[in-house]
Structures are given as C-alpha cells and as structure tokens.
Amino acid sequence: MRKFNNIIVTGGAGFIGSNFIRYILDAAGYSGNVINLDKLTYAGNLESLSDIAEKYKDRYFFEKIDICDMNAVKDCIERYDADCVIHFAAESHVDRSIHGPADFIQTNIVGTFNLLEACRQHWQGRENTLFHHVSTDEVFGSLGETGYFYETTPYDPRSPYSASKASSDHIVNAYHHTYGMNITMSNCTNNYGQYQFPEKLIPVMLLNMLDEKPLPVYGDGMNIRDWLFVTDHCSGIWKIVLSGRIGKTYNIGGENEWTNISLVNRMCEITANLTGRDKDYFKKLITYVKDRPGHDRRYAIKCDKIKNELGWKQSVTFDEGLLLTVKWYLSNPEWISHVKSGEYRNWIDRNYSGR
C-alpha cells in the first residue's frame, strides 16, 4: 500500500473534489497534508469545506490557482513538495461545452498538461509519487439497449466536454509510457450526493420542486444513466490511489441504471414524502424540452476490475443514496440559498481575499 505525505487535490472546491477531501480526512484517516488547488470558478465553493478547514487547519491548505497557469502550478507543487496529485479539476457540464467549448479545451487539456509537466519536472528520480487522473464514462460514447463500458472499450466521445476529457486521458497515459510517470486513472458514471452545484439533474429537479418551477426533461426522457453516490466514488478513488496498479485504469460505477424520466418521478415521490407535499403535483411540473445536440442515449459501466483487484464495492443502494441526498439538501437551506444567490462568492471573498 502506498503512502503519501503531501497530496494536492485539484478542483477540491468542486462537488466531487470537496467530498473527496472530506472523505480522506474524516473517514479514511489520512494523516498527511492536503492541498486544495482550485481556481474557484462558478462551481467552486469553499463554503462546502469550511468545517474541514477549521478542523484540520494544520494539515489542510487552500491555494487559489488556475491549472492553466503553468508557473503557478509549478510553484505550488514545489512549495508543498507534493508527492501525489489527484486531478479532479475540469469543466464538466455538457451543455456548457456545447455553447462554449473553448474553456473546456483550455482547462481539461492544457491544464492537465501543465500539471503533468510540473509533476514530471519535480518528481525526477523519485519513486513514491503518483498522478491520479479522474475521468468520465462519457469518453466511451453512447451504448445501445444492451452492453457495458469496460476499461478496454474504445473511446468515442460525442461532445466537446467528453472529447476534451478523452484527450486529457490520452495525455496522462502518454506521460506514463513516454516518461515513466507513475499514474493511475479512473472513469466514473454520473455522481450524485451532497454539495453538488445546482446545474446537474438531481439538484436542479429538487430545487425546482421546492420552488414549484417546471422540471425540464430532455427529449422523451428515456436516456439512461448509471448513478454513483459521490462517497462511493471517493472511496473507490482512494483505493486506487493507495493500491491500484501503476499505469492502469479502473471503472467506478453505481451499476444502477435509470431512465431520466423514471429518476425524476422517483425524486418527486421521495421529496413529497419528506416535505409532506403532493407527489402528483410535483409530477405535473415535469416538462419535456427539446433534446440537446449529441445527447448520448445510454451509459452503463462494468466495474468488476476494481471490485476484484481492490475489494471496492458500493455502500448504498440508489434509493438509499437518493434519500440521503434529498435529506441533505432539505437540511441545508443556507448552503442552497448562498449558492443560488451567489452569496457564497462573497463568503469566499471575505475568507480568502488576496489568495
């Protein structure tokens, strides 16, 4: 099992990154230093880690850095003498990539290159180092009614987002084969859970229900996604970082397929039950909207490799995870209010001015 002293988590103020930092410090018992490197774009929210920053103030550090800034990235890796980089930072919303692909090319491709090159230079001659790259099942394209994505599935990205992630995956692999860099990679399915920025399906639907706004569903609502509870994703990544085979990729999935319309209907039922509202009223808010360009029909992932090699498994069923997620949002109205109003940006400015 590998051991690291100074782990840089890129995109650590985002949804999955903040959950990962919380997981390794609180649940996994990591005893080294964690450096949260984040640009703080619209989806980066340090308020999600305010308790962690206080609890681990001697071992948790924040650096406001754009991974597209090579000099700043190199300085950070050298200053903290990082021996592990876990790379979450990415532009990740498909709709945004359709309307503005340039940011995705810069952040997901150029930013990943900057991190790799800075690590390559700093780690020359060192053995106990690791660059773990977090990717998506969207790089594999779209499935029909049957079949699964495996680690060996050929890449077939369909959107600027997935194409930029596919490119970054290949660059990471190239640094392993060309320079001998110690790397691992993971491709995950759709994540859900606490602290997710309200632009993704589950928080959008929940918050629209609470505000009695339409629940927009693309196309016929029959697109299928495999849903993975964010804490389970974090535990899978941590197992790969500690024990995954160098140079290898691992799929992490929920093995839990739902059509979008079935998911929205189930959310209506859970939310109505928890709030004492009428589930039929919520369901009447469902509104079918024009499908987005290049909308993949189905994703489904096989994650036997991480289960068999590393002993990972999901900890909750989808119903359990969805219930936990809805309860969390209902119990954290202040966080939601700050995110929806933009007030969390003021919180960041007050607490991290000049950093």
N, C-alpha and C positions, 0 to 999 in steps of 0.2 A: 504494500500500500504506500502510495506516495505521500509526502508531507511537504507543505509549503509554508513559508514564513510571511510573505507579503503578496497578497492576491489583489490584483487590480480587476475590478468588475466594471466593464464599460456599459454605459446605459443603465447604471444602477439606480437611477431615479425613475426609471420607467416601470411599467406594470410587472413584467417578469423579473427584471433585474432587482427591483426593490424587494420582491418576495424572496428572491434567491439570497440576498444579503441577510434578510431576516431569518431565513431557514438555516443557513450555515452557522450563524452566530447564536441563535436561540435554540434551535432544535438539534443541529448536528454536532454542536460542541466544538467548532473550530476555534483554536486558541491563538492563531496568529493575527496579523493585521489585515484589514480590509480597506482598500482604497476605492471609493466610488468615483469613477471618472464619467462625467456626464455634461453635455452641452446645455442641458435644461431647455430643450425645445418645448413646444406647446404641450407635449405629453409627459414631460419630465416633471415630477412633483416630489420635492424633498420633504414635504409635509408628511408623506407616507412613511418616512423613516425618522421622524422627529424623536420618537421614543428610543429608537435604536441609537441615534446619535448621542443621546443623553446617557443611556445605559452603558454604552461601550466607548465612551469618549476618549479613552486611552488607546483604543485599537481600531476605531472606525474613523476614517478621514474622507473628506469630500474635496474633489478638485473639479472646478468648472472649466472643462476643456472640450473643444471641438476636435474629434478624431481626424478631421480634415486638416488640422494644423499640425504638420509634422514636427516642428520644433517643440511645440508644447507637449506633444505625445512623448517624444524622446526624453525631454526634461523630466516628465513625471515618472516614467519607467526607471530612469537612472536615479532620481532623487529618492525614491522609495525602495530602490534595489529590488524591484518586483521579480519574483521567480515564477509567477503564474499569472496569466491573463485569461479571464473568462469573458468572452466577447458577445454581449447582448446588443450593443448599440446599433440601431438600424432605423431607417424609415421603414414602416411596416404596414401602412394601410393601403390596400389595393386601390380603392377609389382615388386616394390622393395621388398614387403613382400614375393613374390614367390621366389625370388633369395636370399634373406637374412632375414629369419623370426626372427632371434634371437633379433635384435634391436626392433622389434615390441612387442615381449614378455616382454622385459625389460621396455621399455618406457610406453607402453599402459597398461600393467598390474601392474608391480612392481611400476612404477612411480605413477600411480593412487592410489595404496595402500598407498604409502608414504604420499601423500597429505592428504588422508582421515585420516590416523592415526595421522598426525601432527595437523590437524584441531580438531580431537576428543579430543586430549590432551589439546589443547589451549582453546577450547570452553566449557569445562566442567562447567555446571551450568549457561551458558549464553543462553538467549532465542533468541535474534535478530541476528541470524547468518544464513548463507546459503552456501551450496556447490552445485553449478550448474554444471552438467556434460554434455558436448556436445558430442553426438554420431552420428551415421550414419544409414541410412536405409539399408545399406549392411548387418547389423546383421540379417535381416529377410530372407536373401537368395535371391531366384530368383522367379519371377512371370511368369505365362504363358501369353497368349494373353489378358486375362481379369483379373479383380480383383485388389485389392489395399492392401497396408500395412496399418494396423491400430496400435494404441498403444498396442492392445491386441494380435497382431499377434505373434505366437510362433517364437522363434529365430531359425535360420537355416543357420549359416554363412558358406561360401564356400571357403574363402581364409584365409591365416594366418593373414592378416590385419583385416578382419571382425571378425574372431574368437577372436583376441586379444581385439577388441572393445566390443564384446559381453561379454567377461569375465569381462572387466572393468565395464560395465553396471551392471552386477550382483553384483560385489563387492560394488559399490555405493549403490545399493538397500539394500544389506545386512547391511551396516553401518546405514542405516535408521531404518531398522526393529530390528536390534540387539542392537544398541546403542542409538537409538532415534535421530540420527543426522538429522538436517533439510537439506533435499536435494530436488532438482528438476532435471529433465533430459529432454533432447530434442534429437530427431532423425531427421536428415535433409537429403534432397536429394542433388544431385550434385550442388555445388556452382560455380558461375562464377562472374567475375567482375574485378575491378581494383586491382592491386598489387598481382596478382596470379603468383606464381613461374612457369616458363615455362617448366613444366613436365606434366601438365594436358592438356586435349584435346583441349580446346579452345585457350589458349595461344600458344600451340605447333603448331596448324594449322595456326594461324595468323602469327606467326613469320616465319614459313616455307614458307608461301606465299610471305612474304616480301623479303625473301632470295631466292625465286624461287627454293625451295627444295621440294622433294616429300612430299605428305600429306598422312601419313600412317594410314590406316583404318583397324581395326582388322576384320578378318573373312569375312562375307558377308556384314558387315556394318549395319545390321538390329537390333543390340542390342539397346534397348530403355532405355533412361534415362529421369528422371524428373529434369528439370533445375530450380534452385532457385538463384535469384540475391542476391549477398552477403549482400547488405544493407538491403534487406528484411529479410534475415536470422538474421542479427544483431538486427533488431527491434523486431523480434519475441522472441529472447533470452532475450532481455531487459524486455519485457512484462512478461515473465515467472519469471525472477529474482525478479521483483517488486511485482507481483500479482499472480503467479502460485500457485496452491495448493501444499503444502508440501508433499513430498513422491510420487508425480505424474510425469508421462512422457507425453510430448507433441510432436507430429509430426509437423515439419515445412517443407512444400514443395512448389514447384512452381506451382503444378497442371498443368504441362506443359510438355507433353511427346514428345520427338523427337527421331527418329532413328539416330544413329551416322552419317550415310551417308547423311541423309536429313539436319542435322545440318551443316556438312562440306560444302555441296552445298550452304546452305544459307549464311554461312560465306564468301564463295567465292564471292557471289553476293554483299554483303554489303561492303567487303573490296575493290572490284573492283570499286564500285560506289564512295567510299570515296577517293580512290587513283587515279582514272582516268585510271585504268588498265583494261585489258580484262578479264571478268569473265570466259570466255571459256578457256582461257589459264590457269587460276588458277585451273579450274576443271580438266584439263588434267594432273595436278600434282597429283591427287588422285591415291594412290597406295594401293591395298589390300594386307595385310600381314597376315601371319599365326596367327590364333586366339590364345589368351593367355589361359593357363590352368584355368579351373574353372570359365570361363567368364560368369557371370550371364546374362541371356537373357533380362530381363526387370525389372525395378524398377518403382513403382508408389505409391505415398503416399496419404493418406487421412488426411487432416489437419483440419477437421471440429471442433475438440475439442478446439484448440487454437483460432479459429475464434469465436466460440460460447461463450466460457468462458471468453476470454481475449480481444476480439474485434480486433484481428490482421487480416490483410489482405495484400496481395501483392500490391506493389505500382506501378509496371511497368509490361507491357506485355513482353514476351520473345523477340520480335522484338525490343522493346524499350530498354530493358536491353542489348541486344547484340550490338545494335548500340552504346550505351553509352560505352560499354566495348571496342569495336574496336576503337572508337574515343579516349578513354583514352590511349590505347597503342600507337596509332599513334601520340599522343600529348606528349608522354613521352619517346622519344628515348634514353635520357641519362640514365633513370632508367633501360630500357631494356638492353642497352649496358653494364652497370655495372653488371647486373645480369648474362648476357650471358658470359661475360669475367671473372667474378669472382672479378671484381674491387670493388664491394660493400663490399667484405670481408676486403679489405684494408681500406675502409671508416669506417667500424666498428672498426678495429684495431686503426685507428687514433683517433677516437672519444670516444672509450670505452676501451682503453688499461688498463689492470690491474683490470677490474671489473668483 
